[in-house]
Amino acid sequence: MNKLSREDRVRVLSCLVEGNSIRSTVRMTGVAKNTVVKLLADVGAVCSAYQNENVRNLACKRVECDEIWSFCYAKQKNVPVEKKGQYGYGDVWTWTAIDPDTKLVISYLVGLRNAEWGKAFMADVASRLANRVQITTDGHSVYLEAVEAAFGADVDYAVLVKLYGAEQGGEARYSPPACIGCRRKKIIGKPKREHVSTSIVERQNLTMRMSMRRMTRLTNGFSKKIENLEHAVALYFTYYNFCRIHQTLRVSPAMAAGVTAKLWNIEDIVKLLETKESN
């Protein structure tokens, strides 16, 4: 297989980070499908490694956490009997932790929505923080043990549970039920009530769905292999953190958090891959 030029790599990745599917990227760029998939895998791996190494020692004051649903190979109800219970077939969740002040996604994890994955996720969040923080999560019970295991008493932790009305039927069945209220509950420490919120991380979930075809509902652009979903998520978060100017901040989240001094572009992500290839 011929090696793509830097310009071609930039064109392909530019399509992918703007919510295009693999097949539409092929049509727009003229690059073969297998080449696009391989580039995604290679770039996803270096993006994951770079963020794991460099998004650390963060001076965050607050963190919001959430999980976003997707599926791989087939929806849970359609997974073949011989593949049921195997990771990567059916429901897949992406755990995210965001700093609501800088909008930096400090940690993410593609996995299942159970206690084992929850503990791994919160342990990673804790390892990246330099100070005591206030954490807000939704009412998913896994967080209670996971936060305590990762932080002990050295955290201010609260849970926000949103209350929803009855689900809508007819043409409105694809719209979420109306939120009719919320309950805030202190779990550990002294969380400030005015900062008990998951609004920023939930808005980030929307950005994920708009920016990754694999996350878009009611399409056939879902991931067929779990590894490709993991690579796509790694590319997305690198682009979001380092390349994308946040509208309210006027800089990238990584710049706002002091992780980098300059605004990246897609070419900078390609250079990460080129550096790995040259070593």
N, C-alpha and C positions, 0 to 999 in steps of 0.2 A: 504494500500500500504506500502510495506517495505521501510524503509529509506535506501538510498544509503550510502555506506561508503565514507569516504573522498577520497580514491583512485579512486573509481568509478566516483565520481563527477568530479575529476580532469580529468579523461579520457574523459568523455562526453564533458566537457567544452573545453578541448584541441581540440577536433574534431570541435566543433562549431566555435571557433575563427580562425580556419584555413580554413574556407570557405566550410565546409561540410554541407550538408543538414540534416534535421532531420532524414530522412529515412536512409541515408548513415551512420549517427552516430549510429543509431540503429543496423545496420548490423555490424559495426566495433566494437561496445562495447558489444552487446548483451543485452543492457538495453531497456526496453519496451518504445514504442513511447510516450505514455502518461506520463511516468516518465521523459523522456527527456524534453518534453514540460513544465511540471511542474517545473523541475529544472531551465529551462531557465527563466520562469516567476519569480521564487523566487530570482534567482541571478540577473536578470535584475532590479528588484525593489531595491535591496540593493546597486547595482552598481550606479543606478541613484541617490539614496539618498546620497551615499558617495561622489560622485563627486559634487553634488549640495552644499554640506556642506564644502568641502575641497578645491575645485578649485576656490579660491577667493583671493582677495588682490594681484593680479598678477602684476608684474613690467614689463609688456610688453611695447614695444615701437611702435610696428606695429601690425596690425591685418588685415587679409584677410578674406573676407566673400563670401559665395556662397551657392547655393541650388542644391541638387541632386535629380533627379526624380526617383520614383519607383511607384509601384501600389499595391493595396491591394484588395483581393477578386477576382477582375477581372479587365482587362483593361477598361479604361473609356468608350470606345465604346460598351463594352459587359456587362456593369452593368445593371441588370434588372430594368425595369421601376419603380417598387415599392421601389427600393433602391437608385435611382438617387438622388443626392443632399445630401445624408447622409454621414457624415464624416466616413472614413474608408472603403469606397467603391469607387474604381477607383483610380485616381491620388493621390499620396501622395508625399510630398517633405520633405527632411531632410535639414534643415538649419544648416550650420556649420561656426564656426569662429576659425581661427587658428593663432597662433603666428608664423610667418615665421622664427624667430630666434631660438626658442626652439622646434618648431614643435608641441607644445602643442595645442590640441583642447580645447579651453577655454570654448566654449559653443556650444550646439547643440539643435535642436528642431525638432521633427517630427510633421508635420502638413500640412497645405495648403499653397499655394504660393500667398497669398493675403495680404492686408494691415494690417489686424488684427493680423495675425500670424507674419508678419514682424516686427511690433512694439513690440510684446511680445519678439521676439528673440533679437532685438537690445537692449531692456531694460535689458534683462538678461546679454548680453555682457557687457554693461556699468557697471552693478552692480559688476562685477568680476575684474575690473581693478583698479589699485591704482594710475595710472598716466594718463596724457594726452597722447593720442596715435594718430598715423596716420592710418586711415582705408581706405582700397580699396575694392570696390565692383564692380560687373558687372553693366550693364546698366539697370537692372530691376528697374523700376520706383518706386516700393514700398520702396526701400531703402532710397530714398531722404527724405521722411517725417519721416521714422522710425529712421534714424540716428539723424535728428534734434530733434525729440521728446525725444530721449534717452540721447543725449549729449549736446544739445543746441549749443552754440558757442565754447564749450570747447573740440574741436576735430579738427584734420587736416584730411579732408575727400576728396577723389578723386574717380572718376568713370573711369573704364577702359572698353571700348567697343571694342570687337574684330570684325574685318570685315572678312567675309568668302566668298570664291568663290562659284560657282554653285555646287549644290549637284551632286554626282556621280551616275550613273546608272549601270545596269548590275550587275556583280559580286562584284563591289565596293560599292554597295548601303548601306552596313552596316558600311562603313568607314565614319568618319566625313568629311565635306568639308574642303579644305585646308584654313588655316588662311592666309589672304593676307595683313594684317595690323591691327593696333589698334589705337584707339583714346583715349587720356588721357584728362580728364576734371576736373579742380579744382572746388569743390563745397563749402567747408567750410575751413577756416583757411589757412595755408600755407603748404600743403603737398609737400614733396620733390619728384620731378619728377622721380628720379631714383628708388624710392621705390613704385611707383604706379604700382602694379603688383598683379595678382591673380594666378600666376603659382603654388605656394605652395598649396593653397587650392584646385586647380584643380587636382594636383597630389594626394592629399588626397582623392579626390573623386574616383580616380582609385583604391587606396588602399581599400576603402570601398567596391567597387564592387568585388574586388578579394578576400576579406576576409569574406564577408557575402553572402551566397548563395541566400538570399532573395533579394539581390541587383543585382545579375548577370542577364544580359539580355538574352533573348531567351532561358529560361528554364522554367520548371514548379515548381521551388522552391520558388516562390513568397509567401508572407504572405497571409494567408486566413483571419486572424483577425488582426486588427490594434494594439491591445495590444501586440501580439507576436512580431510584427515589432518593437514596441517601446522597448520591453525588449531586443531584439537582438541588437539594436543600442546601448543601454546602456551598455551591456556586451562588445560589440566591442570597444567602446571608452574607457572604463576602461582598457581593455587589451592593446589597442594602447597607451594610455597615460602612464600607469604604468608598463606594463610587457614587452613591445617590445622595444628592443634596436634599435635606429635609426641609420642607416648605417653611416651617416656623423657625427653624434654627439657622437657615441659610448656609449651613455647612453640612458635611456628612456626619452621621452619628459618631464615627470613629474620631473625627476631628474634635467634635464637641466633648468627647470623653478623654481626649489627650492621648489616644492610642497611636495616632499618626498626625503629622504636621501638615500634610498636603491632601488635596482631593485626588483620589485615584480615578482612573478610567479603565475601560475594558482592556486596553493594552497593558496596563500594569498587572492585571490578573494573568494575561498571557505570558508576561515576563516571568511570573512565578513558575509556570510550567517549563519555560525555556531554561531557567536556572537549574531546575531539577534534571532536565534532560542532558544538560552539559556536564553535570557532576558524575 
